[in-house]
Amino acid sequence: MGLLSWTVGLPLAPMRGLISVGRLIQHQVDSETRDPAAVRHRLEALDEAERQGQIDPEEAARLEASVTQAMVQPRPPEAVTREPKESER
């Protein structure tokens, strides 16, 4: 990387950092909503809350449907992020 490209790229460094943080957040959201183990844990917690009487069966069914819907719903195209190449890291 030459001095000129470093000088021009320096003002863009905060934006690159912000984009990296956004990618990390998107990855975390995807893992929480789509990971089968996380979904199973949430469904088990809903089932336990229903058994203990904390929520009624209708509310439990609605929440279970929202959890499973979030897991199988396709991501919108703008949410699909590409992984940076090794040279870009």
C-alpha positions in Angstrom: 0.0 0.0 0.0 1.6 3.2 -1.1 1.6 6.5 0.7 -1.0 8.0 -1.6 -3.5 5.1 -1.2 -3.0 5.2 2.6 -3.6 9.0 2.7 -6.8 8.7 0.6 -8.0 5.6 2.4 -7.5 7.0 5.9 -10.6 9.2 6.0 -12.6 6.1 5.0 -11.4 4.0 7.9 -14.3 4.9 10.2 -16.8 3.9 7.5 -15.0 0.6 7.0 -15.1 0.0 10.8 -18.8 0.8 10.8 -19.5 -1.6 8.0 -17.5 -4.3 9.8 -19.6 -3.8 12.9 -22.8 -4.0 10.8 -21.7 -7.3 9.4 -21.0 -8.6 12.8 -24.4 -7.5 14.0 -26.1 -9.1 11.0 -24.2 -12.4 11.6 -25.3 -12.4 15.3 -28.9 -11.8 14.3 -28.8 -14.5 11.7 -27.3 -17.0 14.2 -29.9 -16.2 16.8 -32.9 -16.4 14.4 -31.7 -19.2 12.1 -29.5 -21.4 14.1 -31.4 -24.7 14.9 -29.9 -24.9 18.4 -31.0 -21.4 19.3 -34.4 -21.9 17.8 -34.8 -25.2 19.7 -33.8 -23.4 22.9 -36.4 -20.6 22.4 -39.1 -23.2 21.6 -38.2 -25.2 24.7 -38.4 -22.0 26.8 -41.8 -21.2 25.4 -43.0 -24.7 26.1 -41.7 -24.5 29.7 -43.4 -21.1 30.2 -46.7 -22.5 28.9 -46.4 -25.5 31.2 -45.8 -23.3 34.2 -48.8 -21.2 33.3 -46.8 -18.0 32.6 -48.4 -17.7 29.1 -51.7 -19.1 27.8 -51.8 -21.7 24.9 -52.9 -19.2 22.3 -50.0 -16.9 23.1 -47.6 -19.8 23.1 -48.8 -20.9 19.7 -48.5 -17.4 18.3 -44.9 -17.0 19.7 -43.9 -20.5 18.4 -45.2 -19.5 14.9 -43.2 -16.3 15.0 -40.0 -18.2 16.0 -40.3 -20.8 13.3 -41.3 -18.2 10.7 -38.2 -16.2 11.4 -36.1 -19.3 11.0 -37.5 -20.3 7.6 -38.1 -16.8 6.1 -35.6 -16.0 3.3 -33.4 -13.1 3.9 -34.0 -10.0 1.7 -31.3 -9.5 -1.0 -30.0 -6.3 0.7 -29.3 -8.3 3.9 -27.1 -10.8 2.2 -23.5 -9.6 2.7 -20.5 -11.0 1.1 -17.5 -12.1 3.1 -14.5 -9.9 2.6 -11.6 -11.4 0.7 -8.5 -12.2 2.6 -6.7 -9.3 0.9 -9.5 -6.8 2.1 -9.1 -7.8 5.8 
